[in-house]
Amino acid sequence: MRILIINGPNLDILGKREPDVYGTTTLWDIENRLKEKFPKEKLEFYQSNSEGGVIDALHKGLEA
């Protein structure tokens, strides 16, 4: 099974921006945990700070 995980604006700074409020876990950490938890699944990750980029990734994912 192929699973596309799309993350939107500002999640690239997760764990870096205001760690006292949002914690220190980064998006990279979350992706790695998911890969470890679901090793048999084909996980694909995409992050964009642009809403247009997110929509393009959705359309591309639906075509594949």
Backbone torsions as a table, in degrees:
resi	resn	phi	psi	omega
1	MET	NA	138.8	178.5
2	ARG	-104.5	127.9	179.6
3	ILE	-124.4	122.5	178.2
4	LEU	-100.2	122.3	179.4
5	ILE	-111.8	116.4	-176.2
6	ILE	-110.9	127.7	178.4
7	ASN	-116.1	137.3	-174.6
8	GLY	-95.7	-160.7	-172.4
9	PRO	-51.8	138.0	173.2
10	ASN	74.1	-4.8	179.2
11	LEU	-72.4	-14.8	175.5
12	ASP	-68.7	-18.0	178.9
13	ILE	-104.5	11.1	176.3
14	LEU	-59.0	132.8	-178.4
15	GLY	87.3	-11.9	-179.4
16	LYS	-109.8	-38.2	-177.2
17	ARG	-89.6	122.0	178.9
18	GLU	46.3	60.3	-178.0
19	PRO	-60.1	-24.1	177.6
20	ASP	-70.5	-20.1	178.2
21	VAL	-99.1	-47.1	-172.4
22	TYR	-101.0	-5.3	-178.3
23	GLY	88.6	-178.2	-175.9
24	THR	-111.4	1.3	178.3
25	THR	-70.7	126.1	-179.3
26	THR	-93.9	166.9	176.0
27	LEU	-61.1	-38.5	176.7
28	TRP	-59.0	-42.5	177.9
29	ASP	-60.6	-44.0	-179.7
30	ILE	-64.0	-44.7	178.6
31	GLU	-59.7	-44.1	-179.9
32	ASN	-65.0	-37.5	177.3
33	ARG	-64.1	-41.3	178.5
34	LEU	-64.1	-41.5	178.1
35	LYS	-62.1	-39.8	179.1
36	GLU	-68.9	-39.2	-176.9
37	LYS	-73.7	-31.0	-177.2
38	PHE	-126.4	64.3	-174.2
39	PRO	-65.7	-22.2	-177.7
40	LYS	-87.5	-11.7	-178.8
41	GLU	-90.8	148.2	175.7
42	LYS	-90.8	97.3	-178.9
43	LEU	-94.8	131.2	175.6
44	GLU	-122.0	135.0	-176.5
45	PHE	-117.5	143.1	176.7
46	TYR	-143.9	134.9	176.0
47	GLN	-133.8	137.0	176.6
48	SER	-145.2	143.5	173.8
49	ASN	-88.2	-0.1	179.9
50	SER	-109.2	128.6	177.6
51	GLU	-60.9	-35.0	178.0
52	GLY	-63.0	-39.2	177.7
53	GLY	-63.6	-38.6	178.3
54	VAL	-65.3	-44.5	179.4
55	ILE	-64.1	-42.2	177.5
56	ASP	-60.2	-41.9	179.3
57	ALA	-64.7	-39.1	176.6
58	LEU	-61.4	-48.1	179.9
59	HIS	-62.5	-42.8	179.1
60	LYS	-64.6	-41.2	178.8
61	GLY	-63.9	-36.3	-180.0
62	LEU	-72.1	-27.5	-179.3
63	GLU	-78.0	-30.7	-174.3
64	ALA	-73.7	NA	NA
